[in-house]
C-alpha cells in the first residue's frame, strides 16, 4: 500500500538511460525523474556533459528535428543518434550551454530560452486577471500612457477626435527591470557637519581656494553655513 505522505512529484515519469557510452561514458544506466530539480555533479572529465548534453539533450533535439519535413531538415544541422542502448521517456528539452549570458542584466534563463514569454501567457490566462495582459507580467516591459488627437475618416469626411492609450507593463519604474539602482550617495560627496569654507566637499579638486570657491561665492551660497543647515533651495 502506497503511503499518503508520498510527494505528488514522486509519481511522475522518469527519463531512463540504459548503457550510455557517449564519449567517456562507460555503460552508464540512470533514471532521472521528471518535474523535479536534479543536479548532475562530478569531477572534471567524469562525463557530466556527455550524459546531459551529449546523450539526453542531443537525442531529444534529434527527435524534435525528425518531426519537420524533409525539406526543412535539409537546412538544419545533421545529428546522429547518441551511443546508447536505450533512451526512454524523453520529452522536448531546452539546453542552455555553458557560455556567459549577455551583459544586459535583464537577460535570464527565461529570456534566453523564450520560456519567460510562455510563462507570461500562462499566468495571464490561468490566473485571475487583475492588472492587465501578458505584458503586465514582464519585468522588461514598461507601463505606457499616451493621449492626443487623431484623424478618423468616416465616409468622405475626416474628423479629429481625442484618444487615450495605456498599457500596463511589469517593469519597476525605479530600477527599470534591472533589479538594482545606481545613484549618488550624498554622504560620500560632502560632510553635512561642515561648511564649504571648512572643506565640506569630499570630491577631489573641489577646493574653495580655487575656481569652484569663487563660483559658489558668486552664486550667493552661505560659505560659513553648515551643509546640514542648508535649505532645499540652497542644496
N, CA, C and O of each residue as an XYZ file, in Angstrom:
940
protein
N       0.854     -1.201      0.000
C       0.000      0.000      0.000
C       0.883      1.242      0.000
O       1.823      1.353      0.787
N       0.567      2.161     -0.886
C       1.395      3.347     -1.028
C       1.070      4.361      0.061
O      -0.095      4.589      0.387
N       2.106      4.960      0.614
C       1.919      5.926      1.692
C       1.283      7.196      1.157
O       1.613      7.658      0.065
N       0.348      7.768      1.952
C      -0.297      9.011      1.543
C       0.623     10.207      1.731
O       0.289     11.322      1.332
N       1.806      9.971      2.349
C       2.751     11.055      2.563
C       3.696     11.238      1.379
O       4.523     12.149      1.383
N       3.581     10.387      0.377
C       4.453     10.494     -0.787
C       4.191     11.801     -1.526
O       3.043     12.170     -1.771
N       5.264     12.489     -1.874
C       5.128     13.759     -2.587
C       4.540     13.504     -3.972
O       4.919     12.532     -4.627
N       3.606     14.372     -4.440
C       2.994     14.152     -5.758
C       4.011     14.049     -6.881
O       3.786     13.333     -7.857
N       5.141     14.763     -6.754
C       6.137     14.721     -7.824
C       6.801     13.358     -7.934
O       7.383     13.037     -8.970
N       6.721     12.536     -6.860
C       7.326     11.210     -6.904
C       6.563     10.261     -7.810
O       7.085      9.206     -8.169
N       5.336     10.612     -8.191
C       4.554      9.761     -9.081
C       4.840     10.071    -10.547
O       4.267      9.436    -11.433
N       5.709     11.029    -10.815
C       5.959     11.457    -12.185
C       6.770     10.410    -12.933
O       7.364      9.510    -12.339
N       6.776     10.555    -14.251
C       7.552      9.663    -15.093
C       9.038      9.959    -14.938
O       9.428     10.942    -14.309
N       9.841      9.107    -15.511
C      11.288      9.288    -15.449
C      11.888      9.212    -16.842
O      11.300      8.639    -17.759
N      13.056      9.794    -16.981
C      13.860      9.636    -18.190
C      14.851      8.508    -17.907
O      15.688      8.626    -17.013
N      14.758      7.435    -18.652
C      15.580      6.251    -18.396
C      16.677      6.150    -19.452
O      16.403      6.102    -20.651
N      17.915      6.119    -18.985
C      19.084      5.975    -19.851
C      19.724      4.627    -19.547
O      20.070      4.341    -18.400
N      19.880      3.801    -20.578
C      20.445      2.459    -20.399
C      21.659      2.307    -21.314
O      21.559      2.485    -22.528
N      22.800      1.976    -20.720
C      24.002      1.670    -21.492
C      24.546      2.840    -22.288
O      24.851      2.693    -23.472
N      24.674      3.998    -21.659
C      25.214      5.169    -22.357
C      26.727      5.045    -22.486
O      27.430      4.816    -21.502
N      27.222      5.202    -23.729
C      28.657      5.094    -23.994
C      29.161      6.285    -24.810
O      30.164      6.184    -25.518
N      28.462      7.405    -24.704
C      28.857      8.597    -25.451
C      30.140      9.171    -24.863
O      30.239      9.369    -23.652
N      31.113      9.435    -25.712
C      32.415      9.972    -25.294
C      33.053      9.063    -24.243
O      33.377      7.911    -24.531
N      33.234      9.583    -23.017
C      33.922      8.789    -21.998
C      32.972      8.076    -21.040
O      33.407      7.598    -19.992
N      31.683      7.995    -21.376
C      30.746      7.241    -20.543
C      30.960      5.747    -20.758
O      31.203      5.304    -21.881
N      30.870      4.979    -19.687
C      31.138      3.541    -19.745
C      29.899      2.771    -19.287
O      29.770      2.405    -18.119
N      28.981      2.533    -20.253
C      27.758      1.776    -19.975
C      27.006      2.326    -18.755
O      26.695      1.593    -17.816
N      26.728      3.616    -18.792
C      26.036      4.270    -17.680
C      24.534      4.052    -17.814
O      23.959      4.283    -18.878
N      23.906      3.609    -16.736
C      22.458      3.438    -16.676
C      21.922      4.280    -15.525
O      22.389      4.162    -14.392
N      20.947      5.124    -15.817
C      20.441      6.034    -14.800
C      18.993      6.378    -15.108
O      18.583      6.379    -16.269
N      18.220      6.669    -14.071
C      16.851      7.149    -14.211
C      16.760      8.539    -13.592
O      17.147      8.740    -12.441
N      16.246      9.498    -14.365
C      16.134     10.885    -13.912
C      14.651     11.234    -13.812
O      13.946     11.175    -14.819
N      14.164     11.593    -12.636
C      12.733     11.922    -12.500
C      12.392     13.227    -13.202
O      13.175     14.176    -13.189
N      11.230     13.262    -13.806
C      10.753     14.486    -14.442
C      10.098     15.393    -13.403
O       9.717     14.959    -12.316
N       9.979     16.676    -13.778
C       9.328     17.678    -12.930
C       9.957     17.765    -11.546
O       9.292     18.118    -10.572
N      11.215     17.448    -11.472
C      11.984     17.606    -10.239
C      13.302     18.295    -10.583
O      13.761     18.230    -11.723
N      13.903     18.946     -9.606
C      15.207     19.573     -9.804
C      16.283     18.527     -9.544
O      16.472     18.092     -8.408
N      16.986     18.126    -10.598
C      18.023     17.104    -10.493
C      19.368     17.724    -10.850
O      19.498     18.380    -11.883
N      20.355     17.518    -10.006
C      21.687     18.078    -10.209
C      22.654     16.946    -10.539
O      22.706     15.937     -9.835
N      23.411     17.120    -11.604
C      24.416     16.140    -12.011
C      25.791     16.711    -11.667
O      26.228     17.691    -12.271
N      26.462     16.110    -10.712
C      27.751     16.621    -10.253
C      28.837     15.571    -10.439
O      28.551     14.388    -10.626
N      30.073     16.014    -10.386
C      31.201     15.101    -10.518
C      32.462     15.863    -10.851
O      32.413     17.045    -11.189
N      33.586     15.188    -10.755
C      34.861     15.826    -11.049
C      34.963     16.091    -12.544
O      34.196     15.546    -13.338
N      35.914     16.928    -12.913
C      36.113     17.259    -14.317
C      36.477     16.008    -15.109
O      37.357     15.243    -14.714
N      35.788     15.811    -16.231
C      36.062     14.656    -17.073
C      35.301     13.408    -16.694
O      35.545     12.343    -17.261
N      34.376     13.514    -15.739
C      33.638     12.327    -15.303
C      32.473     11.987    -16.227
O      31.875     10.919    -16.098
N      32.144     12.882    -17.159
C      31.093     12.574    -18.126
C      29.779     13.283    -17.885
O      28.750     12.855    -18.408
N      29.782     14.356    -17.106
C      28.532     15.085    -16.834
C      27.936     15.644    -18.123
O      26.763     15.421    -18.424
N      28.758     16.372    -18.880
C      28.269     16.971    -20.126
C      27.927     15.904    -21.156
O      26.990     16.073    -21.936
N      28.675     14.811    -21.165
C      28.394     13.735    -22.118
C      27.035     13.104    -21.846
O      26.338     12.700    -22.777
N      26.658     13.017    -20.573
C      25.371     12.431    -20.218
C      24.225     13.396    -20.491
O      23.230     13.028    -21.116
N      24.371     14.643    -20.017
C      23.263     15.597    -20.109
C      23.139     16.183    -21.511
O      22.067     16.143    -22.114
N      24.247     16.730    -22.031
C      24.194     17.398    -23.331
C      24.392     16.418    -24.493
O      23.643     16.436    -25.470
N      25.416     15.562    -24.370
C      25.756     14.690    -25.489
C      24.819     13.522    -25.681
O      24.767     12.949    -26.769
N      24.069     13.150    -24.646
C      23.180     11.988    -24.751
C      21.708     12.393    -24.681
O      20.971     12.230    -25.654
N      21.279     12.922    -23.527
C      19.852     13.198    -23.328
C      19.384     14.359    -24.206
O      18.430     14.213    -24.971
N      20.057     15.519    -24.099
C      19.627     16.687    -24.875
C      19.805     16.460    -26.373
O      18.978     16.902    -27.170
N      20.886     15.770    -26.759
C      21.136     15.531    -28.183
C      20.054     14.645    -28.796
O      19.588     14.913    -29.904
N      19.651     13.592    -28.082
C      18.608     12.710    -28.607
C      17.256     13.416    -28.631
O      16.468     13.214    -29.555
N      16.983     14.240    -27.627
C      15.736     15.000    -27.619
C      15.675     15.940    -28.819
O      14.634     16.051    -29.467
N      16.790     16.623    -29.121
C      16.830     17.521    -30.267
C      16.676     16.750    -31.576
O      16.010     17.216    -32.501
N      17.291     15.574    -31.651
C      17.189     14.768    -32.875
C      15.751     14.332    -33.124
O      15.287     14.342    -34.264
N      15.045     13.950    -32.063
C      13.651     13.531    -32.216
C      12.762     14.695    -32.634
O      11.836     14.527    -33.427
N      13.054     15.884    -32.093
C      12.279     17.063    -32.495
C      12.524     17.386    -33.962
O      11.586     17.710    -34.690
N      13.778     17.299    -34.403
C      14.106     17.606    -35.795
C      13.411     16.655    -36.762
O      13.078     17.041    -37.883
N      13.191     15.416    -36.335
C      12.549     14.438    -37.212
C      11.075     14.742    -37.446
O      10.469     14.182    -38.360
N      10.490     15.617    -36.638
C       9.083     15.961    -36.833
C       8.897     16.946    -37.984
O       7.779     17.129    -38.466
N       9.987     17.586    -38.430
C       9.892     18.527    -39.539
C       9.937     17.780    -40.869
O      10.344     16.620    -40.937
N       9.518     18.460    -41.902
C       9.536     17.855    -43.233
C      10.974     17.664    -43.702
O      11.906     18.262    -43.165
N      11.131     16.816    -44.717
C      12.467     16.560    -45.258
C      13.093     17.835    -45.797
O      14.304     18.030    -45.694
N      12.267     18.706    -46.372
C      12.777     19.969    -46.909
C      13.357     20.835    -45.792
O      14.440     21.400    -45.942
N      12.640     20.940    -44.675
C      13.115     21.757    -43.553
C      14.351     21.128    -42.928
O      15.282     21.838    -42.548
N      14.371     19.797    -42.817
C      15.522     19.126    -42.215
C      16.798     19.362    -43.009
O      17.897     19.297    -42.459
N      16.653     19.638    -44.305
C      17.828     19.901    -45.123
C      18.564     21.162    -44.731
O      19.746     21.309    -45.040
N      17.880     22.086    -44.050
C      18.504     23.332    -43.607
C      18.957     23.267    -42.147
O      19.510     24.236    -41.627
N      18.728     22.134    -41.489
C      19.054     22.013    -40.074
C      20.324     21.195    -39.890
O      20.670     20.390    -40.755
N      21.028     21.393    -38.767
C      22.234     20.595    -38.508
C      21.894     19.108    -38.446
O      20.903     18.712    -37.832
N      22.720     18.301    -39.083
C      22.501     16.863    -39.096
C      23.107     16.243    -37.836
O      24.305     16.375    -37.588
N      22.285     15.577    -37.055
C      22.741     14.960    -35.809
C      22.534     13.454    -35.876
O      21.570     12.976    -36.473
N      23.437     12.720    -35.264
C      23.329     11.265    -35.215
C      22.830     10.835    -33.841
O      22.884     11.599    -32.877
N      22.350      9.613    -33.770
C      21.847      9.104    -32.504
C      23.012      8.874    -31.548
O      24.032      8.316    -31.953
N      22.886      9.291    -30.294
C      23.970      9.076    -29.325
C      24.250      7.587    -29.133
O      23.395      6.740    -29.394
N      25.443      7.293    -28.679
C      25.859      5.912    -28.442
C      25.252      5.435    -27.122
O      25.869      5.556    -26.063
N      24.048      4.897    -27.201
C      23.318      4.460    -26.014
C      22.395      3.316    -26.410
O      21.876      3.290    -27.526
N      22.189      2.368    -25.493
C      21.330      1.221    -25.791
C      19.858      1.604    -25.792
O      19.105      1.180    -26.668
N      19.447      2.401    -24.818
C      18.031      2.756    -24.721
C      17.878      4.121    -24.061
O      18.557      4.440    -23.086
N      16.961      4.925    -24.621
C      16.572      6.207    -24.039
C      15.054      6.251    -24.042
O      14.433      6.312    -25.103
N      14.460      6.220    -22.865
C      13.004      6.171    -22.762
C      12.502      7.347    -21.936
O      13.182      7.833    -21.033
N      11.285      7.793    -22.272
C      10.652      8.867    -21.510
C      11.122     10.255    -21.877
O      10.922     11.196    -21.109
N      11.747     10.403    -23.041
C      12.251     11.719    -23.430
C      11.116     12.644    -23.842
O      10.155     12.219    -24.483
N      11.238     13.902    -23.469
C      10.345     14.956    -23.938
C      11.213     16.088    -24.482
O      12.441     16.009    -24.457
N      10.567     17.130    -24.966
C      11.310     18.262    -25.513
C      12.204     18.877    -24.440
O      11.750     19.154    -23.330
N      13.461     19.087    -24.772
C      14.434     19.614    -23.814
C      14.900     20.997    -24.249
O      15.035     21.271    -25.441
N      15.140     21.855    -23.280
C      15.741     23.168    -23.517
C      17.150     23.116    -22.952
O      17.335     23.073    -21.736
N      18.131     23.120    -23.821
C      19.529     23.007    -23.396
C      20.177     24.384    -23.402
O      20.148     25.092    -24.408
N      20.755     24.751    -22.283
C      21.460     26.029    -22.149
C      22.937     25.726    -21.985
O      23.338     25.060    -21.030
N      23.747     26.212    -22.915
C      25.168     25.882    -22.862
C      25.855     26.644    -21.737
O      25.218     27.392    -20.996
N      27.151     26.444    -21.624
C      27.909     26.995    -20.514
C      28.523     28.351    -20.829
O      29.381     28.826    -20.084
N      28.099     28.981    -21.922
C      28.604     30.305    -22.247
C      27.945     31.351    -21.357
O      26.852     31.141    -20.832
N      28.627     32.475    -21.199
C      28.109     33.548    -20.356
C      26.909     34.200    -21.020
O      26.834     34.296    -22.245
N      25.967     34.650    -20.188
C      24.811     35.370    -20.695
C      25.238     36.757    -21.153
O      26.302     37.231    -20.755
N      24.433     37.417    -21.981
C      24.772     38.786    -22.398
C      24.930     39.712    -21.202
O      24.478     39.418    -20.095
N      25.585     40.839    -21.455
C      25.868     41.776    -20.365
C      24.614     42.451    -19.837
O      24.626     42.998    -18.735
N      23.531     42.422    -20.607
C      22.293     43.059    -20.164
C      21.776     42.369    -18.911
O      21.528     41.164    -18.946
N      21.602     43.091    -17.799
C      21.139     42.444    -16.563
C      19.728     41.894    -16.664
O      19.313     41.105    -15.815
N      18.976     42.298    -17.698
C      17.626     41.766    -17.862
C      17.644     40.372    -18.492
O      16.606     39.713    -18.550
N      18.801     39.917    -18.962
C      18.901     38.599    -19.584
C      18.952     37.522    -18.505
O      19.828     37.534    -17.641
N      18.011     36.601    -18.565
C      17.944     35.495    -17.620
C      17.771     34.199    -18.402
O      17.694     34.210    -19.630
N      17.712     33.090    -17.684
C      17.453     31.810    -18.338
C      16.110     31.853    -19.062
O      15.963     31.280    -20.141
N      15.136     32.531    -18.468
C      13.818     32.619    -19.082
C      13.810     33.414    -20.369
O      13.137     33.030    -21.326
N      14.553     34.529    -20.415
C      14.577     35.339    -21.631
C      15.421     34.695    -22.719
O      15.089     34.804    -23.900
N      16.505     34.028    -22.345
C      17.379     33.397    -23.334
C      16.667     32.244    -24.035
O      16.845     32.046    -25.237
N      15.864     31.484    -23.297
C      15.186     30.316    -23.860
C      13.769     30.624    -24.335
O      13.091     29.736    -24.853
N      13.308     31.867    -24.168
C      11.934     32.261    -24.505
C      10.898     31.578    -23.613
O       9.700     31.659    -23.885
N      11.346     30.907    -22.555
C      10.389     30.282    -21.639
C       9.602     31.336    -20.873
O       8.462     31.092    -20.479
N      10.201     32.511    -20.657
C       9.520     33.559    -19.906
C       8.285     34.057    -20.649
O       7.265     34.353    -20.028
N       8.371     34.149    -21.971
C       7.208     34.598    -22.748
C       6.048     33.619    -22.597
O       4.893     34.032    -22.488
N       6.355     32.326    -22.590
C       5.305     31.323    -22.415
C       4.727     31.375    -21.004
O       3.525     31.191    -20.815
N       5.582     31.626    -20.016
C       5.097     31.729    -18.640
C       4.186     32.938    -18.469
O       3.185     32.867    -17.757
N       4.529     34.052    -19.123
C       3.676     35.241    -19.022
C       2.285     34.948    -19.574
O       1.278     35.337    -18.984
N       2.240     34.258    -20.714
C       0.945     33.916    -21.299
C       0.181     32.966    -20.379
O      -1.029     33.105    -20.196
N       0.902     31.997    -19.799
C       0.260     31.046    -18.889
C      -0.326     31.757    -17.680
O      -1.475     31.513    -17.312
N       0.460     32.643    -17.053
C      -0.014     33.346    -15.867
C      -1.225     34.221    -16.185
O      -2.162     34.307    -15.391
N      -1.201     34.871    -17.353
C      -2.290     35.787    -17.689
C      -3.577     35.049    -18.029
O      -4.665     35.601    -17.869
N      -3.468     33.804    -18.497
C      -4.664     33.061    -18.895
C      -5.194     32.157    -17.789
O      -6.406     32.028    -17.615
N      -4.289     31.533    -17.043
C      -4.721     30.617    -15.990
C      -5.098     31.382    -14.727
O      -6.050     31.022    -14.036
N      -4.339     32.448    -14.427
C      -4.620     33.227    -13.232
C      -5.833     34.119    -13.404
O      -6.431     34.178    -14.478
N      -6.182     34.802    -12.348
C      -7.293     35.752    -12.389
C      -6.758     37.117    -12.801
O      -6.044     37.750    -12.023
N      -7.083     37.592    -14.010
C      -6.534     38.879    -14.473
C      -6.975     40.017    -13.559
O      -8.162     40.169    -13.270
N      -6.020     40.806    -13.112
C      -6.358     41.943    -12.265
C      -5.460     43.140    -12.520
O      -5.726     44.229    -12.011
N      -4.397     42.957    -13.300
C      -3.510     44.088    -13.556
C      -3.271     44.323    -15.039
O      -2.664     45.331    -15.400
N      -3.724     43.435    -15.906
C      -3.514     43.653    -17.327
C      -3.244     42.361    -18.072
O      -3.463     41.269    -17.550
N      -2.761     42.502    -19.310
C      -2.483     41.362    -20.159
C      -1.137     40.733    -19.866
O      -0.553     40.986    -18.812
N      -0.623     39.898    -20.801
C       0.654     39.211    -20.569
C       1.813     40.155    -20.294
O       2.717     39.812    -19.532
N       1.805     41.363    -20.910
C       2.924     42.287    -20.707
C       2.995     42.798    -19.271
O       4.038     43.295    -18.845
N       1.893     42.682    -18.516
C       1.912     43.127    -17.121
C       2.759     42.214    -16.250
O       3.145     42.590    -15.144
N       3.054     41.003    -16.748
C       3.887     40.067    -16.004
C       5.336     40.103    -16.488
O       6.148     39.281    -16.063
N       5.670     41.050    -17.377
C       7.017     41.139    -17.941
C       7.802     42.229    -17.227
O       7.399     43.392    -17.228
N       8.928     41.854    -16.615
C       9.719     42.833    -15.879
C      10.501     43.755    -16.802
O      11.079     44.739    -16.341
N      10.531     43.454    -18.109
C      11.264     44.303    -19.043
C      10.344     45.093    -19.966
O      10.791     45.606    -20.991
N       9.063     45.196    -19.614
C       8.107     45.993    -20.384
C       7.582     47.101    -19.484
O       7.010     46.836    -18.427
N       7.779     48.343    -19.910
C       7.371     49.488    -19.100
C       5.903     49.821    -19.328
O       5.347     49.538    -20.389
N       5.285     50.422    -18.321
C       3.922     50.923    -18.469
C       3.942     52.186    -19.329
O       4.828     53.029    -19.192
N       2.961     52.302    -20.212
C       2.920     53.419    -21.157
C       1.538     54.049    -21.111
O       0.525     53.350    -21.095
N       1.506     55.369    -21.090
C       0.263     56.126    -21.187
C       0.461     57.246    -22.201
O       1.491     57.918    -22.201
N      -0.520     57.439    -23.053
C      -0.419     58.484    -24.072
C      -1.817     58.966    -24.430
O      -2.803     58.246    -24.267
N      -1.881     60.182    -24.914
C      -3.149     60.750    -25.357
C      -2.867     61.783    -26.437
O      -1.770     62.335    -26.519
N      -3.858     62.030    -27.248
C      -3.702     63.010    -28.315
C      -4.880     62.956    -29.265
O      -5.840     62.215    -29.053
N      -4.792     63.733    -30.292
C      -5.863     63.799    -31.278
C      -5.430     63.069    -32.540
O      -4.292     63.194    -32.992
N      -6.352     62.311    -33.092
C      -6.106     61.585    -34.328
C      -7.207     61.928    -35.320
O      -8.277     62.406    -34.943
N      -6.932     61.679    -36.577
C      -7.907     61.960    -37.632
C      -8.582     60.669    -38.052
O      -7.921     59.722    -38.480
N      -9.892     60.635    -37.930
C     -10.689     59.469    -38.307
C     -11.547     59.845    -39.500
O     -12.252     60.854    -39.481
N     -11.482     59.028    -40.534
C     -12.250     59.298    -41.745
C     -13.513     58.453    -41.748
O     -13.452     57.223    -41.749
N     -14.645     59.117    -41.750
C     -15.942     58.449    -41.843
C     -16.589     58.872    -43.152
O     -17.026     60.010    -43.321
N     -16.634     57.915    -44.070
C     -17.113     58.270    -45.400
C     -16.066     59.121    -46.100
O     -14.916     58.705    -46.241
N     -16.457     60.302    -46.536
C     -15.526     61.230    -47.185
C     -15.140     62.379    -46.274
O     -14.457     63.309    -46.704
N     -15.572     62.327    -45.010
C     -15.355     63.454    -44.108
C     -14.376     63.072    -43.000
O     -14.707     62.242    -42.153
N     -13.162     63.667    -42.986
C     -12.218     63.411    -41.892
C     -12.629     64.175    -40.634
O     -13.027     65.338    -40.698
N     -12.525     63.500    -39.496
C     -12.899     64.099    -38.218
C     -11.760     63.932    -37.229
O     -11.170     62.856    -37.127
N     -11.451     64.997    -36.502
C     -10.407     64.952    -35.478
C     -11.034     64.582    -34.144
O     -11.945     65.260    -33.670
N     -10.541     63.497    -33.533
C     -11.085     63.027    -32.260
C      -9.948     62.843    -31.265
O      -8.790     62.661    -31.642
N     -10.303     62.893    -29.993
C      -9.323     62.708    -28.917
C      -9.311     61.247    -28.489
O     -10.367     60.649    -28.280
N      -8.119     60.672    -28.360
C      -7.975     59.279    -27.959
C      -6.941     59.170    -26.841
O      -5.985     59.944    -26.784
N      -7.147     58.197    -25.956
C      -6.201     57.904    -24.884
C      -5.769     56.446    -24.991
O      -6.557     55.573    -25.355
N      -4.509     56.203    -24.668
C      -3.950     54.855    -24.766
C      -3.142     54.563    -23.512
O      -2.409     55.421    -23.021
N      -3.278     53.355    -23.001
C      -2.490     52.951    -21.836
C      -2.171     51.463    -21.928
O      -2.985     50.669    -22.399
N      -0.983     51.100    -21.474
C      -0.558     49.705    -21.432
C       0.190     49.471    -20.126
O       1.149     50.177    -19.814
N      -0.252     48.483    -19.375
C       0.365     48.178    -18.087
C       1.474     47.155    -18.271
O       1.228     46.028    -18.700
N       2.687     47.553    -17.948
C       3.830     46.647    -18.011
C       4.306     46.285    -16.619
O       3.925     46.925    -15.639
N       5.137     45.262    -16.529
C       5.609     44.800    -15.231
C       6.939     45.384    -14.803
O       7.471     45.011    -13.757
N       7.494     46.305    -15.606
C       8.797     46.870    -15.265
C       8.692     47.795    -14.066
O       7.801     48.642    -14.001
N       9.599     47.630    -13.122
C       9.653     48.513    -11.959
C      10.082     49.902    -12.421
O      11.115     50.025    -13.080
N       9.326     50.953    -12.100
C       9.707     52.293    -12.560
C      10.968     52.823    -11.893
O      11.573     53.774    -12.387
N      11.372     52.225    -10.782
C      12.560     52.702    -10.072
C      13.838     52.110    -10.649
O      14.775     52.842    -10.966
N      13.880     50.782    -10.785
C      15.099     50.124    -11.285
C      15.011     49.777    -12.758
O      15.991     49.301    -13.331
N      13.846     50.006    -13.399
C      13.633     49.721    -14.814
C      13.915     48.262    -15.154
O      14.474     47.954    -16.207
N      13.524     47.373    -14.253
C      13.642     45.948    -14.505
C      15.026     45.376    -14.323
O      15.249     44.210    -14.649
N      15.968     46.155    -13.812
C      17.339     45.671    -13.659
C      17.606     45.062    -12.290
O      18.615     44.381    -12.110
N      16.728     45.291    -11.329
C      16.921     44.728    -10.006
C      17.894     45.494     -9.144
O      18.169     45.083     -8.017
N      18.425     46.597     -9.641
C      19.349     47.412     -8.864
C      19.263     48.855     -9.346
O      18.867     49.124    -10.480
N      19.636     49.766     -8.473
C      19.573     51.192     -8.781
C      20.951     51.798     -8.571
O      21.572     51.600     -7.526
N      21.421     52.529     -9.556
C      22.697     53.239     -9.451
C      22.411     54.706     -9.163
O      21.739     55.380     -9.943
N      22.918     55.190     -8.054
C      22.640     56.566     -7.653
C      23.813     57.092     -6.833
O      24.697     56.337     -6.431
N      23.802     58.390     -6.596
C      24.843     59.021     -5.796
C      24.544     58.844     -4.312
O      23.394     58.952     -3.886
N      25.578     58.573     -3.532
C      25.476     58.566     -2.079
C      25.967     59.930     -1.611
O      27.170     60.184     -1.557
N      25.019     60.806     -1.273
C      25.367     62.191     -0.970
C      26.307     62.309      0.223
O      27.126     63.226      0.284
N      26.191     61.382      1.169
C      27.065     61.453      2.344
C      28.528     61.221      1.985
O      29.423     61.588      2.746
N      28.774     60.600      0.802
C      30.146     60.406      0.350
C      30.665     61.630     -0.394
O      31.876     61.813     -0.521
N      29.754     62.473     -0.886
C      30.171     63.658     -1.633
C      30.530     64.821     -0.722
O      31.424     65.607     -1.035
N      29.837     64.932      0.402
C      30.128     66.051      1.304
C      29.850     65.644      2.745
O      29.097     64.709      3.016
N      30.482     66.374      3.659
C      30.279     66.191      5.094
C      29.282     67.244      5.553
O      29.608     68.430      5.620
N      28.057     66.805      5.872
C      26.989     67.742      6.209
C      27.269     68.513      7.493
O      26.632     69.536      7.743
N      28.212     68.043      8.314
C      28.514     68.731      9.569
C      29.457     69.919      9.369
O      29.680     70.704     10.291
N      30.008     70.045      8.164
C      30.952     71.126      7.890
C      30.342     72.134      6.928
O      29.343     71.856      6.265
N      30.957     73.303      6.864
C      30.574     74.320      5.890
C      31.500     74.211      4.687
O      32.490     73.481      4.713
N      31.165     74.948      3.632
C      32.018     74.921      2.447
C      33.406     75.475      2.755
O      34.407     74.982      2.235
N      33.460     76.494      3.595
C      34.755     77.071      3.953
C      35.609     76.097      4.755
O      36.837     76.146      4.691
N      34.959     75.209      5.512
C      35.691     74.242      6.336
C      36.050     72.972      5.569
O      36.581     72.025      6.148
N      35.762     72.951      4.263
C      36.112     71.780      3.456
C      35.076     70.679      3.501
O      35.419     69.508      3.659
N      33.799     71.045      3.363
C      32.730     70.048      3.426
C      32.763     69.093      2.235
O      32.378     67.930      2.360
N      33.221     69.577      1.085
C      33.215     68.738     -0.114
C      34.347     67.721     -0.066
O      35.504     68.069      0.173
N      33.993     66.446     -0.299
C      34.978     65.363     -0.291
C      35.459     64.993     -1.691
O      36.270     64.081     -1.855
N      34.959     65.699     -2.692
C      35.327     65.389     -4.074
C      36.692     65.997     -4.374
O      36.881     67.196     -4.171
N      37.650     65.200     -4.852
C      38.985     65.744     -5.164
C      38.906     66.849     -6.215
O      38.186     66.725     -7.205
N      39.649     67.923     -5.989
C      39.700     69.018     -6.947
C      38.727     70.144     -6.671
O      38.845     71.213     -7.269
N      37.761     69.933     -5.775
C      36.785     70.976     -5.459
C      37.289     71.782     -4.256
O      36.750     71.670     -3.155
N      38.307     72.579     -4.474
C      38.873     73.410     -3.410
C      38.193     74.772     -3.400
O      37.939     75.362     -4.450
N      37.902     75.262     -2.194
C      37.262     76.566     -2.069
C      38.241     77.708     -2.323
O      37.838     78.870     -2.379
N      39.521     77.387     -2.477
C      40.520     78.409     -2.768
C      40.649     78.659     -4.264
O      41.318     79.603     -4.685
N      40.018     77.825     -5.053
C      40.160     77.942     -6.500
C      38.901     78.436     -7.182
O      38.118     79.205     -6.625
N      38.732     77.956     -8.430
C      37.646     78.447     -9.276
C      36.275     78.100     -8.714
O      35.356     78.917     -8.781
N      36.119     76.875     -8.151
C      34.816     76.468     -7.626
C      34.412     77.325     -6.428
O      33.237     77.654     -6.266
N      35.391     77.689     -5.585
C      35.075     78.560     -4.456
C      34.554     79.905     -4.919
O      33.580     80.418     -4.368
N      35.198     80.488     -5.937
C      34.731     81.774     -6.469
C      33.342     81.631     -7.089
O      32.514     82.536     -6.979
N      33.092     80.506     -7.732
C      31.785     80.277     -8.358
C      30.684     80.177     -7.307
O      29.609     80.752     -7.477
N      30.949     79.447     -6.214
C      29.950     79.301     -5.159
C      29.668     80.639     -4.477
O      28.521     80.952     -4.158
N      30.727     81.430     -4.257
C      30.530     82.735     -3.614
C      29.735     83.668     -4.522
O      28.878     84.417     -4.053
N      30.021     83.622     -5.817
C      29.299     84.477     -6.765
C      27.828     84.083     -6.855
O      26.974     84.916     -7.158
N      27.534     82.797     -6.586
C      26.145     82.336     -6.623
C      25.389     82.702     -5.357
O      24.178     82.497     -5.278
N      26.095     83.246     -4.357
C      25.437     83.673     -3.134
C      25.253     82.585     -2.106
O      24.437     82.737     -1.197
N      25.994     81.473     -2.219
C      25.870     80.405     -1.230
C      26.495     80.833      0.090
O      27.549     81.469      0.086
N      25.873     80.501      1.220
C      26.438     80.833      2.539
C      27.639     79.939      2.828
O      27.469     78.793      3.243
N      28.828     80.438      2.619
C      30.039     79.631      2.713
C      30.332     79.173      4.136
O      30.938     78.119      4.329
N      29.905     79.959      5.148
C      30.205     79.610      6.540
C      29.099     78.788      7.191
O      29.194     78.451      8.371
N      28.072     78.467      6.451
C      26.922     77.740      6.990
C      27.111     76.239      6.799
O      27.571     75.799      5.746
N      26.758     75.453      7.812
C      26.881     74.002      7.687
C      25.950     73.482      6.594
O      24.845     73.995      6.413
N      26.402     72.467      5.872
C      25.578     71.886      4.812
C      24.268     71.344      5.387
O      23.229     71.398      4.729
N      24.320     70.820      6.619
C      23.120     70.261      7.238
C      22.052     71.319      7.471
O      20.870     70.993      7.584
N      22.461     72.598      7.546
C      21.509     73.676      7.796
C      21.026     74.329      6.508
O      20.247     75.281      6.559
N      21.466     73.843      5.364
C      21.035     74.417      4.088
C      19.551     74.125      3.854
O      19.035     73.079      4.248
N      18.898     75.057      3.217
C      17.511     74.830      2.815
C      17.499     73.969      1.555
O      18.537     73.747      0.930
N      16.314     73.490      1.192
C      16.194     72.659     -0.009
C      16.593     73.443     -1.248
O      17.172     72.879     -2.175
N      16.293     74.732     -1.277
C      16.654     75.563     -2.426
C      18.164     75.747     -2.518
O      18.725     75.739     -3.614
N      18.829     75.914     -1.368
C      20.279     76.085     -1.367
C      20.999     74.805     -1.779
O      22.039     74.863     -2.434
N      20.454     73.654     -1.401
C      21.064     72.392     -1.809
C      20.887     72.168     -3.299
O      21.338     71.152     -3.828
